[in-house]
Amino acid sequence: MTTTGSPREILARIIDSTQPETLLCCGSIAHEVAAIWQQHKGNARVRSLDTTDPNAALPLDTVQDLALISDTLEHLPHDEGALLLGQLRNYGTHQIAVLVGDTPDWAFTDFIGLGFRRHAEVQGDHGILTLYTYNLDTYNHKRAWNNPDNWANPEMWGKAWW
């Protein structure tokens, strides 16, 4: 699962593949990559969050195309980090990429529980970083059984409410 490239290159590839018009970043690596993106694509709107208290300035008024989070969750209490990721996800951020180092507060199951997928491990400046991503388009796939034809009384679909 280890991938080639630096954390900056990984985040740059994500930006390049998504081509976001709005980009939210939190953390030094995310800020560096976002600044380069903004230089190359002048009309991109980049918003930055402070890593010490990202929830204080989280923009809930606009939907972001992409959010990049790096070297942030390792320094926040778990509840605040989960709040950050949950709010980004719940308020419609289309895609989220998180680079997180080895920390006892965050486990694989924490990210899976929030709807993220583990994609790669990357060698960072201070150890191994794990890349987790969330994509609104692929998070909740359509299920064939979730329609009125497969319910116990399909003729009652939309007619009666209990």
Rosetta constraint file for C-alpha pairs under 8 A:
AtomPair CA 1 CA 119 HARMONIC 7.37 0.50
AtomPair CA 1 CA 120 HARMONIC 5.27 0.50
AtomPair CA 1 CA 121 HARMONIC 6.11 0.50
AtomPair CA 2 CA 120 HARMONIC 5.53 0.50
AtomPair CA 2 CA 121 HARMONIC 4.49 0.50
AtomPair CA 2 CA 122 HARMONIC 5.96 0.50
AtomPair CA 3 CA 120 HARMONIC 5.94 0.50
AtomPair CA 3 CA 121 HARMONIC 6.09 0.50
AtomPair CA 3 CA 122 HARMONIC 5.88 0.50
AtomPair CA 4 CA 122 HARMONIC 7.09 0.50
AtomPair CA 5 CA 9 HARMONIC 5.76 0.50
AtomPair CA 5 CA 10 HARMONIC 6.45 0.50
AtomPair CA 5 CA 122 HARMONIC 7.19 0.50
AtomPair CA 5 CA 123 HARMONIC 7.97 0.50
AtomPair CA 6 CA 10 HARMONIC 6.29 0.50
AtomPair CA 6 CA 122 HARMONIC 6.57 0.50
AtomPair CA 6 CA 123 HARMONIC 6.54 0.50
AtomPair CA 6 CA 124 HARMONIC 6.56 0.50
AtomPair CA 7 CA 11 HARMONIC 6.28 0.50
AtomPair CA 7 CA 29 HARMONIC 7.46 0.50
AtomPair CA 7 CA 99 HARMONIC 7.77 0.50
AtomPair CA 7 CA 122 HARMONIC 6.26 0.50
AtomPair CA 7 CA 123 HARMONIC 7.25 0.50
AtomPair CA 7 CA 124 HARMONIC 6.16 0.50
AtomPair CA 7 CA 129 HARMONIC 7.80 0.50
AtomPair CA 8 CA 12 HARMONIC 6.01 0.50
AtomPair CA 8 CA 29 HARMONIC 6.27 0.50
AtomPair CA 8 CA 30 HARMONIC 7.64 0.50
AtomPair CA 8 CA 32 HARMONIC 7.88 0.50
AtomPair CA 8 CA 33 HARMONIC 6.32 0.50
AtomPair CA 9 CA 13 HARMONIC 6.12 0.50
AtomPair CA 10 CA 14 HARMONIC 6.43 0.50
AtomPair CA 11 CA 15 HARMONIC 6.28 0.50
AtomPair CA 11 CA 30 HARMONIC 7.34 0.50
AtomPair CA 11 CA 33 HARMONIC 6.91 0.50
AtomPair CA 11 CA 68 HARMONIC 7.58 0.50
AtomPair CA 11 CA 97 HARMONIC 7.73 0.50
AtomPair CA 12 CA 16 HARMONIC 6.03 0.50
AtomPair CA 12 CA 33 HARMONIC 6.15 0.50
AtomPair CA 13 CA 17 HARMONIC 6.04 0.50
AtomPair CA 14 CA 18 HARMONIC 6.20 0.50
AtomPair CA 15 CA 19 HARMONIC 5.69 0.50
AtomPair CA 15 CA 20 HARMONIC 6.78 0.50
AtomPair CA 15 CA 37 HARMONIC 7.71 0.50
AtomPair CA 15 CA 66 HARMONIC 7.87 0.50
AtomPair CA 18 CA 66 HARMONIC 7.80 0.50
AtomPair CA 20 CA 44 HARMONIC 7.21 0.50
AtomPair CA 20 CA 65 HARMONIC 5.40 0.50
AtomPair CA 20 CA 66 HARMONIC 6.17 0.50
AtomPair CA 21 CA 43 HARMONIC 7.37 0.50
AtomPair CA 21 CA 44 HARMONIC 4.80 0.50
AtomPair CA 21 CA 45 HARMONIC 6.18 0.50
AtomPair CA 21 CA 65 HARMONIC 6.53 0.50
AtomPair CA 22 CA 44 HARMONIC 5.87 0.50
AtomPair CA 22 CA 45 HARMONIC 4.77 0.50
AtomPair CA 22 CA 46 HARMONIC 5.95 0.50
AtomPair CA 22 CA 47 HARMONIC 7.87 0.50
AtomPair CA 22 CA 64 HARMONIC 5.31 0.50
AtomPair CA 22 CA 65 HARMONIC 5.24 0.50
AtomPair CA 22 CA 66 HARMONIC 6.60 0.50
AtomPair CA 23 CA 34 HARMONIC 7.39 0.50
AtomPair CA 23 CA 44 HARMONIC 7.38 0.50
AtomPair CA 23 CA 45 HARMONIC 6.15 0.50
AtomPair CA 23 CA 46 HARMONIC 4.74 0.50
AtomPair CA 23 CA 47 HARMONIC 6.26 0.50
AtomPair CA 23 CA 64 HARMONIC 6.08 0.50
AtomPair CA 23 CA 65 HARMONIC 6.12 0.50
AtomPair CA 23 CA 66 HARMONIC 5.01 0.50
AtomPair CA 23 CA 67 HARMONIC 5.74 0.50
AtomPair CA 23 CA 68 HARMONIC 7.67 0.50
AtomPair CA 24 CA 46 HARMONIC 5.76 0.50
AtomPair CA 24 CA 47 HARMONIC 4.78 0.50
AtomPair CA 24 CA 48 HARMONIC 5.78 0.50
AtomPair CA 24 CA 49 HARMONIC 7.54 0.50
AtomPair CA 24 CA 64 HARMONIC 6.70 0.50
AtomPair CA 24 CA 66 HARMONIC 6.30 0.50
AtomPair CA 24 CA 67 HARMONIC 4.52 0.50
AtomPair CA 24 CA 68 HARMONIC 6.24 0.50
AtomPair CA 25 CA 30 HARMONIC 5.43 0.50
AtomPair CA 25 CA 31 HARMONIC 5.83 0.50
AtomPair CA 25 CA 34 HARMONIC 6.88 0.50
AtomPair CA 25 CA 46 HARMONIC 7.42 0.50
AtomPair CA 25 CA 47 HARMONIC 6.32 0.50
AtomPair CA 25 CA 48 HARMONIC 4.94 0.50
AtomPair CA 25 CA 49 HARMONIC 6.25 0.50
AtomPair CA 25 CA 67 HARMONIC 5.67 0.50
AtomPair CA 25 CA 68 HARMONIC 4.76 0.50
AtomPair CA 25 CA 69 HARMONIC 5.92 0.50
AtomPair CA 26 CA 30 HARMONIC 5.93 0.50
AtomPair CA 26 CA 31 HARMONIC 6.49 0.50
AtomPair CA 26 CA 48 HARMONIC 5.84 0.50
AtomPair CA 26 CA 49 HARMONIC 4.93 0.50
AtomPair CA 26 CA 50 HARMONIC 6.38 0.50
AtomPair CA 26 CA 51 HARMONIC 5.98 0.50
AtomPair CA 26 CA 54 HARMONIC 7.40 0.50
AtomPair CA 26 CA 68 HARMONIC 6.34 0.50
AtomPair CA 26 CA 69 HARMONIC 4.90 0.50
AtomPair CA 26 CA 70 HARMONIC 6.26 0.50
AtomPair CA 26 CA 72 HARMONIC 6.95 0.50
AtomPair CA 27 CA 31 HARMONIC 6.02 0.50
AtomPair CA 27 CA 49 HARMONIC 7.73 0.50
AtomPair CA 27 CA 50 HARMONIC 7.44 0.50
AtomPair CA 27 CA 51 HARMONIC 5.79 0.50
AtomPair CA 27 CA 69 HARMONIC 5.99 0.50
AtomPair CA 27 CA 70 HARMONIC 4.71 0.50
AtomPair CA 27 CA 71 HARMONIC 5.32 0.50
AtomPair CA 27 CA 72 HARMONIC 5.67 0.50
AtomPair CA 28 CA 32 HARMONIC 6.21 0.50
AtomPair CA 28 CA 70 HARMONIC 6.80 0.50
AtomPair CA 28 CA 71 HARMONIC 6.93 0.50
AtomPair CA 29 CA 33 HARMONIC 6.35 0.50
AtomPair CA 29 CA 70 HARMONIC 6.01 0.50
AtomPair CA 29 CA 71 HARMONIC 7.43 0.50
AtomPair CA 30 CA 34 HARMONIC 6.00 0.50
AtomPair CA 30 CA 68 HARMONIC 5.62 0.50
AtomPair CA 30 CA 69 HARMONIC 6.12 0.50
AtomPair CA 30 CA 70 HARMONIC 5.72 0.50
AtomPair CA 31 CA 35 HARMONIC 6.03 0.50
AtomPair CA 31 CA 48 HARMONIC 7.22 0.50
AtomPair CA 32 CA 36 HARMONIC 6.49 0.50
AtomPair CA 33 CA 37 HARMONIC 6.27 0.50
AtomPair CA 34 CA 38 HARMONIC 6.12 0.50
AtomPair CA 34 CA 46 HARMONIC 6.93 0.50
AtomPair CA 35 CA 39 HARMONIC 6.31 0.50
AtomPair CA 35 CA 46 HARMONIC 7.97 0.50
AtomPair CA 36 CA 40 HARMONIC 6.39 0.50
AtomPair CA 37 CA 41 HARMONIC 5.95 0.50
AtomPair CA 37 CA 44 HARMONIC 7.87 0.50
AtomPair CA 38 CA 42 HARMONIC 5.48 0.50
AtomPair CA 38 CA 43 HARMONIC 7.45 0.50
AtomPair CA 38 CA 44 HARMONIC 5.80 0.50
AtomPair CA 38 CA 45 HARMONIC 7.45 0.50
AtomPair CA 38 CA 46 HARMONIC 6.97 0.50
AtomPair CA 49 CA 53 HARMONIC 7.89 0.50
AtomPair CA 49 CA 54 HARMONIC 5.19 0.50
AtomPair CA 49 CA 57 HARMONIC 6.47 0.50
AtomPair CA 49 CA 58 HARMONIC 6.93 0.50
AtomPair CA 50 CA 54 HARMONIC 5.09 0.50
AtomPair CA 50 CA 57 HARMONIC 7.81 0.50
AtomPair CA 51 CA 71 HARMONIC 7.99 0.50
AtomPair CA 51 CA 72 HARMONIC 5.45 0.50
AtomPair CA 52 CA 72 HARMONIC 7.73 0.50
AtomPair CA 52 CA 75 HARMONIC 7.53 0.50
AtomPair CA 52 CA 76 HARMONIC 7.18 0.50
AtomPair CA 53 CA 57 HARMONIC 7.81 0.50
AtomPair CA 54 CA 58 HARMONIC 6.19 0.50
AtomPair CA 54 CA 84 HARMONIC 7.08 0.50
AtomPair CA 55 CA 80 HARMONIC 7.44 0.50
AtomPair CA 55 CA 83 HARMONIC 7.52 0.50
AtomPair CA 55 CA 84 HARMONIC 5.87 0.50
AtomPair CA 58 CA 84 HARMONIC 7.99 0.50
AtomPair CA 60 CA 91 HARMONIC 6.55 0.50
AtomPair CA 63 CA 91 HARMONIC 6.76 0.50
AtomPair CA 63 CA 92 HARMONIC 5.56 0.50
AtomPair CA 63 CA 93 HARMONIC 5.51 0.50
AtomPair CA 63 CA 94 HARMONIC 7.66 0.50
AtomPair CA 64 CA 92 HARMONIC 7.14 0.50
AtomPair CA 64 CA 93 HARMONIC 4.74 0.50
AtomPair CA 64 CA 94 HARMONIC 6.43 0.50
AtomPair CA 65 CA 93 HARMONIC 5.76 0.50
AtomPair CA 65 CA 94 HARMONIC 4.92 0.50
AtomPair CA 65 CA 95 HARMONIC 6.22 0.50
AtomPair CA 66 CA 93 HARMONIC 6.31 0.50
AtomPair CA 66 CA 94 HARMONIC 5.98 0.50
AtomPair CA 66 CA 95 HARMONIC 4.78 0.50
AtomPair CA 66 CA 96 HARMONIC 5.65 0.50
AtomPair CA 66 CA 97 HARMONIC 7.79 0.50
AtomPair CA 67 CA 88 HARMONIC 7.83 0.50
AtomPair CA 67 CA 93 HARMONIC 7.01 0.50
AtomPair CA 67 CA 95 HARMONIC 6.39 0.50
AtomPair CA 67 CA 96 HARMONIC 4.69 0.50
AtomPair CA 67 CA 97 HARMONIC 6.28 0.50
AtomPair CA 68 CA 96 HARMONIC 6.03 0.50
AtomPair CA 68 CA 97 HARMONIC 5.02 0.50
AtomPair CA 68 CA 98 HARMONIC 6.04 0.50
AtomPair CA 69 CA 96 HARMONIC 7.75 0.50
AtomPair CA 69 CA 97 HARMONIC 6.23 0.50
AtomPair CA 69 CA 98 HARMONIC 4.68 0.50
AtomPair CA 69 CA 99 HARMONIC 6.24 0.50
AtomPair CA 70 CA 98 HARMONIC 5.91 0.50
AtomPair CA 70 CA 99 HARMONIC 4.82 0.50
AtomPair CA 70 CA 100 HARMONIC 6.31 0.50
AtomPair CA 71 CA 75 HARMONIC 7.54 0.50
AtomPair CA 71 CA 99 HARMONIC 6.85 0.50
AtomPair CA 71 CA 100 HARMONIC 6.20 0.50
AtomPair CA 71 CA 101 HARMONIC 7.27 0.50
AtomPair CA 72 CA 76 HARMONIC 6.63 0.50
AtomPair CA 72 CA 100 HARMONIC 7.61 0.50
AtomPair CA 73 CA 77 HARMONIC 7.70 0.50
AtomPair CA 73 CA 78 HARMONIC 7.49 0.50
AtomPair CA 73 CA 81 HARMONIC 5.55 0.50
AtomPair CA 73 CA 100 HARMONIC 6.62 0.50
AtomPair CA 74 CA 100 HARMONIC 6.83 0.50
AtomPair CA 74 CA 101 HARMONIC 6.73 0.50
AtomPair CA 74 CA 102 HARMONIC 7.88 0.50
AtomPair CA 74 CA 103 HARMONIC 6.11 0.50
AtomPair CA 74 CA 105 HARMONIC 7.77 0.50
AtomPair CA 76 CA 80 HARMONIC 6.25 0.50
AtomPair CA 76 CA 81 HARMONIC 5.95 0.50
AtomPair CA 77 CA 81 HARMONIC 6.38 0.50
AtomPair CA 77 CA 105 HARMONIC 7.88 0.50
AtomPair CA 78 CA 82 HARMONIC 6.07 0.50
AtomPair CA 78 CA 105 HARMONIC 6.02 0.50
AtomPair CA 78 CA 106 HARMONIC 7.23 0.50
AtomPair CA 79 CA 83 HARMONIC 6.07 0.50
AtomPair CA 80 CA 84 HARMONIC 6.19 0.50
AtomPair CA 81 CA 85 HARMONIC 6.34 0.50
AtomPair CA 82 CA 86 HARMONIC 5.82 0.50
AtomPair CA 83 CA 87 HARMONIC 5.90 0.50
AtomPair CA 84 CA 88 HARMONIC 6.21 0.50
AtomPair CA 85 CA 89 HARMONIC 6.14 0.50
AtomPair CA 85 CA 114 HARMONIC 7.71 0.50
AtomPair CA 86 CA 90 HARMONIC 5.84 0.50
AtomPair CA 86 CA 114 HARMONIC 6.86 0.50
AtomPair CA 87 CA 91 HARMONIC 5.75 0.50
AtomPair CA 88 CA 92 HARMONIC 6.68 0.50
AtomPair CA 88 CA 93 HARMONIC 5.53 0.50
AtomPair CA 88 CA 96 HARMONIC 7.87 0.50
AtomPair CA 89 CA 93 HARMONIC 5.52 0.50
AtomPair CA 89 CA 94 HARMONIC 7.75 0.50
AtomPair CA 89 CA 96 HARMONIC 7.73 0.50
AtomPair CA 89 CA 134 HARMONIC 7.98 0.50
AtomPair CA 92 CA 136 HARMONIC 7.75 0.50
AtomPair CA 93 CA 136 HARMONIC 7.59 0.50
AtomPair CA 94 CA 135 HARMONIC 6.03 0.50
AtomPair CA 94 CA 136 HARMONIC 5.26 0.50
AtomPair CA 94 CA 137 HARMONIC 7.61 0.50
AtomPair CA 95 CA 133 HARMONIC 7.25 0.50
AtomPair CA 95 CA 134 HARMONIC 5.46 0.50
AtomPair CA 95 CA 135 HARMONIC 4.50 0.50
AtomPair CA 95 CA 136 HARMONIC 6.26 0.50
AtomPair CA 96 CA 133 HARMONIC 5.49 0.50
AtomPair CA 96 CA 134 HARMONIC 4.98 0.50
AtomPair CA 96 CA 135 HARMONIC 6.61 0.50
AtomPair CA 97 CA 131 HARMONIC 6.89 0.50
AtomPair CA 97 CA 132 HARMONIC 5.83 0.50
AtomPair CA 97 CA 133 HARMONIC 4.46 0.50
AtomPair CA 97 CA 134 HARMONIC 6.55 0.50
AtomPair CA 98 CA 130 HARMONIC 7.91 0.50
AtomPair CA 98 CA 131 HARMONIC 5.63 0.50
AtomPair CA 98 CA 132 HARMONIC 5.14 0.50
AtomPair CA 98 CA 133 HARMONIC 6.22 0.50
AtomPair CA 99 CA 129 HARMONIC 5.90 0.50
AtomPair CA 99 CA 130 HARMONIC 5.51 0.50
AtomPair CA 99 CA 131 HARMONIC 4.66 0.50
AtomPair CA 99 CA 132 HARMONIC 6.54 0.50
AtomPair CA 100 CA 129 HARMONIC 5.26 0.50
AtomPair CA 100 CA 130 HARMONIC 5.39 0.50
AtomPair CA 100 CA 131 HARMONIC 6.72 0.50
AtomPair CA 101 CA 127 HARMONIC 7.11 0.50
AtomPair CA 101 CA 128 HARMONIC 6.09 0.50
AtomPair CA 101 CA 129 HARMONIC 4.41 0.50
AtomPair CA 101 CA 130 HARMONIC 6.30 0.50
AtomPair CA 102 CA 106 HARMONIC 7.89 0.50
AtomPair CA 102 CA 127 HARMONIC 7.93 0.50
AtomPair CA 102 CA 128 HARMONIC 7.01 0.50
AtomPair CA 102 CA 129 HARMONIC 6.89 0.50
AtomPair CA 102 CA 130 HARMONIC 7.99 0.50
AtomPair CA 103 CA 107 HARMONIC 7.87 0.50
AtomPair CA 106 CA 110 HARMONIC 6.28 0.50
AtomPair CA 106 CA 111 HARMONIC 7.88 0.50
AtomPair CA 107 CA 111 HARMONIC 7.06 0.50
AtomPair CA 108 CA 112 HARMONIC 6.35 0.50
AtomPair CA 108 CA 118 HARMONIC 7.76 0.50
AtomPair CA 109 CA 113 HARMONIC 5.86 0.50
AtomPair CA 110 CA 114 HARMONIC 6.54 0.50
AtomPair CA 111 CA 115 HARMONIC 6.48 0.50
AtomPair CA 111 CA 116 HARMONIC 5.21 0.50
AtomPair CA 111 CA 117 HARMONIC 7.19 0.50
AtomPair CA 111 CA 132 HARMONIC 7.37 0.50
AtomPair CA 112 CA 116 HARMONIC 5.04 0.50
AtomPair CA 112 CA 117 HARMONIC 6.27 0.50
AtomPair CA 115 CA 134 HARMONIC 6.48 0.50
AtomPair CA 115 CA 139 HARMONIC 6.54 0.50
AtomPair CA 116 CA 132 HARMONIC 5.94 0.50
AtomPair CA 116 CA 133 HARMONIC 5.27 0.50
AtomPair CA 116 CA 134 HARMONIC 4.68 0.50
AtomPair CA 116 CA 135 HARMONIC 7.93 0.50
AtomPair CA 116 CA 139 HARMONIC 7.99 0.50
AtomPair CA 117 CA 132 HARMONIC 5.33 0.50
AtomPair CA 117 CA 133 HARMONIC 5.34 0.50
AtomPair CA 117 CA 134 HARMONIC 6.42 0.50
AtomPair CA 118 CA 130 HARMONIC 7.32 0.50
AtomPair CA 118 CA 131 HARMONIC 6.02 0.50
AtomPair CA 118 CA 132 HARMONIC 4.45 0.50
AtomPair CA 118 CA 133 HARMONIC 6.59 0.50
AtomPair CA 119 CA 130 HARMONIC 7.61 0.50
AtomPair CA 119 CA 131 HARMONIC 5.58 0.50
AtomPair CA 119 CA 132 HARMONIC 5.78 0.50
AtomPair CA 119 CA 133 HARMONIC 7.05 0.50
AtomPair CA 120 CA 130 HARMONIC 5.83 0.50
AtomPair CA 120 CA 131 HARMONIC 5.22 0.50
AtomPair CA 120 CA 132 HARMONIC 7.53 0.50
AtomPair CA 121 CA 128 HARMONIC 6.44 0.50
AtomPair CA 121 CA 129 HARMONIC 5.59 0.50
AtomPair CA 121 CA 130 HARMONIC 4.43 0.50
AtomPair CA 121 CA 131 HARMONIC 6.14 0.50
AtomPair CA 122 CA 128 HARMONIC 5.62 0.50
AtomPair CA 122 CA 129 HARMONIC 5.12 0.50
AtomPair CA 122 CA 130 HARMONIC 6.23 0.50
AtomPair CA 122 CA 131 HARMONIC 7.48 0.50
AtomPair CA 123 CA 127 HARMONIC 5.90 0.50
AtomPair CA 123 CA 128 HARMONIC 4.63 0.50
AtomPair CA 123 CA 129 HARMONIC 6.15 0.50
AtomPair CA 124 CA 128 HARMONIC 5.58 0.50
AtomPair CA 124 CA 129 HARMONIC 6.01 0.50
AtomPair CA 134 CA 139 HARMONIC 6.98 0.50
AtomPair CA 135 CA 139 HARMONIC 5.81 0.50
AtomPair CA 136 CA 140 HARMONIC 7.52 0.50
AtomPair CA 137 CA 141 HARMONIC 7.91 0.50
AtomPair CA 142 CA 146 HARMONIC 7.76 0.50
AtomPair CA 145 CA 149 HARMONIC 7.97 0.50
AtomPair CA 145 CA 150 HARMONIC 5.74 0.50
AtomPair CA 146 CA 150 HARMONIC 7.08 0.50
AtomPair CA 147 CA 151 HARMONIC 7.15 0.50
AtomPair CA 148 CA 154 HARMONIC 5.16 0.50
AtomPair CA 148 CA 157 HARMONIC 6.09 0.50
AtomPair CA 149 CA 154 HARMONIC 5.43 0.50
AtomPair CA 150 CA 154 HARMONIC 6.94 0.50
AtomPair CA 153 CA 157 HARMONIC 7.13 0.50
AtomPair CA 156 CA 160 HARMONIC 6.40 0.50
